[in-house]
């Protein structure tokens, strides 16, 4: 008897991908905004958000690894239209 790794349905994979993109964008924004904030309490709150986002992204990546499909990376690159 072989044990199969559970996989995500296609729509679940796409939704996890969208959440990963959103969390990554939020993380980048929080890190960038920390440099513009002068209130220490707000900076601390933003740093907490950064740390929680890093953990959430790691958790989501582990779930996304169960996606039933992987998009192959092409070996070639398109020819640039502008030089």
Phi and psi restraints in degrees (value plus and minus 20) as a CYANA .aco file:
   2 UNK   PHI    -119.0   -79.0
   2 UNK   PSI     120.9   160.9
   3 UNK   PHI    -115.9   -75.9
   3 UNK   PSI     107.8   147.8
   4 UNK   PHI    -118.5   -78.5
   4 UNK   PSI     120.3   160.3
   5 UNK   PHI     -91.7   -51.7
   5 UNK   PSI     108.8   148.8
   6 UNK   PHI     -83.9   -43.9
   6 UNK   PSI     121.0   161.0
   7 UNK   PHI    -139.4   -99.4
   7 UNK   PSI     141.5   181.5
   8 UNK   PHI    -104.5   -64.5
   8 UNK   PSI     131.3   171.3
   9 UNK   PHI     -91.9   -51.9
   9 UNK   PSI     141.0   181.0
  10 UNK   PHI     -77.4   -37.4
  10 UNK   PSI     -64.3   -24.3
  11 UNK   PHI     -87.9   -47.9
  11 UNK   PSI     -52.8   -12.8
  12 UNK   PHI     -87.5   -47.5
  12 UNK   PSI     -60.0   -20.0
  13 UNK   PHI     -81.0   -41.0
  13 UNK   PSI     -64.0   -24.0
  14 UNK   PHI     -85.6   -45.6
  14 UNK   PSI     -59.8   -19.8
  15 UNK   PHI     -86.8   -46.8
  15 UNK   PSI     -61.7   -21.7
  16 UNK   PHI     -82.2   -42.2
  16 UNK   PSI     -60.7   -20.7
  17 UNK   PHI     -80.7   -40.7
  17 UNK   PSI     -63.3   -23.3
  18 UNK   PHI     -84.2   -44.2
  18 UNK   PSI     -61.3   -21.3
  19 UNK   PHI     -86.3   -46.3
  19 UNK   PSI     -59.7   -19.7
  20 UNK   PHI     -80.3   -40.3
  20 UNK   PSI     -64.8   -24.8
  21 UNK   PHI     -80.9   -40.9
  21 UNK   PSI     -64.0   -24.0
  22 UNK   PHI     -84.0   -44.0
  22 UNK   PSI     -66.4   -26.4
  23 UNK   PHI     -84.3   -44.3
  23 UNK   PSI     -56.9   -16.9
  24 UNK   PHI     -85.7   -45.7
  24 UNK   PSI     -61.7   -21.7
  25 UNK   PHI     -83.5   -43.5
  25 UNK   PSI     -63.2   -23.2
  26 UNK   PHI     -82.4   -42.4
  26 UNK   PSI     -61.0   -21.0
  27 UNK   PHI     -81.7   -41.7
  27 UNK   PSI     -66.9   -26.9
  28 UNK   PHI     -81.4   -41.4
  28 UNK   PSI     -62.2   -22.2
  29 UNK   PHI     -85.5   -45.5
  29 UNK   PSI     -62.8   -22.8
  30 UNK   PHI     -83.3   -43.3
  30 UNK   PSI     -61.5   -21.5
  31 UNK   PHI     -85.7   -45.7
  31 UNK   PSI     -61.5   -21.5
  32 UNK   PHI     -87.2   -47.2
  32 UNK   PSI     -61.2   -21.2
  33 UNK   PHI     -89.8   -49.8
  33 UNK   PSI     -43.4    -3.4
  34 UNK   PHI     -78.3   -38.3
  34 UNK   PSI     -53.4   -13.4
  35 UNK   PHI     -91.9   -51.9
  35 UNK   PSI     -35.7     4.3
  36 UNK   PHI    -120.9   -80.9
  36 UNK   PSI     -25.4    14.6
  37 UNK   PHI    -119.3   -79.3
  37 UNK   PSI     116.2   156.2
  38 UNK   PHI    -127.4   -87.4
  38 UNK   PSI     -39.4     0.6
  39 UNK   PHI     -95.8   -55.8
  39 UNK   PSI     100.8   140.8
  40 UNK   PHI     -85.1   -45.1
  40 UNK   PSI     -56.7   -16.7
  41 UNK   PHI     -83.7   -43.7
  41 UNK   PSI     -61.2   -21.2
  42 UNK   PHI     -88.0   -48.0
  42 UNK   PSI     -60.0   -20.0
  43 UNK   PHI     -80.1   -40.1
  43 UNK   PSI     -63.1   -23.1
  44 UNK   PHI     -82.7   -42.7
  44 UNK   PSI     -61.1   -21.1
  45 UNK   PHI     -84.2   -44.2
  45 UNK   PSI     -61.1   -21.1
  46 UNK   PHI     -88.1   -48.1
  46 UNK   PSI     -56.7   -16.7
  47 UNK   PHI     -85.4   -45.4
  47 UNK   PSI     -58.4   -18.4
  48 UNK   PHI     -82.5   -42.5
  48 UNK   PSI     -61.2   -21.2
  49 UNK   PHI     -82.2   -42.2
  49 UNK   PSI     -60.6   -20.6
  50 UNK   PHI     -80.8   -40.8
  50 UNK   PSI     -68.1   -28.1
  51 UNK   PHI     -83.9   -43.9
  51 UNK   PSI     -61.5   -21.5
  52 UNK   PHI     -87.0   -47.0
  52 UNK   PSI     -56.6   -16.6
  53 UNK   PHI     -86.9   -46.9
  53 UNK   PSI     -60.1   -20.1
  54 UNK   PHI     -80.3   -40.3
  54 UNK   PSI     -63.3   -23.3
  55 UNK   PHI     -86.9   -46.9
  55 UNK   PSI     -61.9   -21.9
  56 UNK   PHI     -83.0   -43.0
  56 UNK   PSI     -60.5   -20.5
  57 UNK   PHI     -83.7   -43.7
  57 UNK   PSI     -62.6   -22.6
  58 UNK   PHI     -82.0   -42.0
  58 UNK   PSI     -62.5   -22.5
  59 UNK   PHI     -84.0   -44.0
  59 UNK   PSI     -63.7   -23.7
  60 UNK   PHI     -85.7   -45.7
  60 UNK   PSI     -57.4   -17.4
  61 UNK   PHI     -83.6   -43.6
  61 UNK   PSI     -57.0   -17.0
  62 UNK   PHI     -84.9   -44.9
  62 UNK   PSI     -59.0   -19.0
  63 UNK   PHI     -90.1   -50.1
  63 UNK   PSI     -61.7   -21.7
  64 UNK   PHI     -84.5   -44.5
  64 UNK   PSI     -44.0    -4.0
  65 UNK   PHI     -83.2   -43.2
  65 UNK   PSI     -37.2     2.8
  66 UNK   PHI    -107.8   -67.8
  66 UNK   PSI     -13.5    26.5
  67 UNK   PHI     -82.9   -42.9
  67 UNK   PSI     118.7   158.7
  68 UNK   PHI     -95.4   -55.4
  68 UNK   PSI     -27.7    12.3
  69 UNK   PHI    -155.0  -115.0
  69 UNK   PSI     131.2   171.2
  70 UNK   PHI    -150.1  -110.1
  70 UNK   PSI     113.5   153.5
  71 UNK   PHI     -99.9   -59.9
  71 UNK   PSI     100.3   140.3
  72 UNK   PHI     -90.9   -50.9
  72 UNK   PSI     125.1   165.1
  73 UNK   PHI    -109.0   -69.0
  73 UNK   PSI     102.9   142.9
  74 UNK   PHI     -86.0   -46.0
  74 UNK   PSI     128.8   168.8
  75 UNK   PHI     -99.3   -59.3
  75 UNK   PSI     -35.1     4.9
  76 UNK   PHI    -134.3   -94.3
  76 UNK   PSI     141.5   181.5
  77 UNK   PHI    -138.5   -98.5
  77 UNK   PSI     125.7   165.7
  78 UNK   PHI     -83.6   -43.6
  78 UNK   PSI     131.9   171.9
  79 UNK   PHI     -92.7   -52.7
  79 UNK   PSI     107.0   147.0
  80 UNK   PHI     -84.4   -44.4
  80 UNK   PSI     122.9   162.9
  81 UNK   PHI    -109.5   -69.5
  81 UNK   PSI     -35.8     4.2
  82 UNK   PHI    -139.0   -99.0
  82 UNK   PSI     118.5   158.5
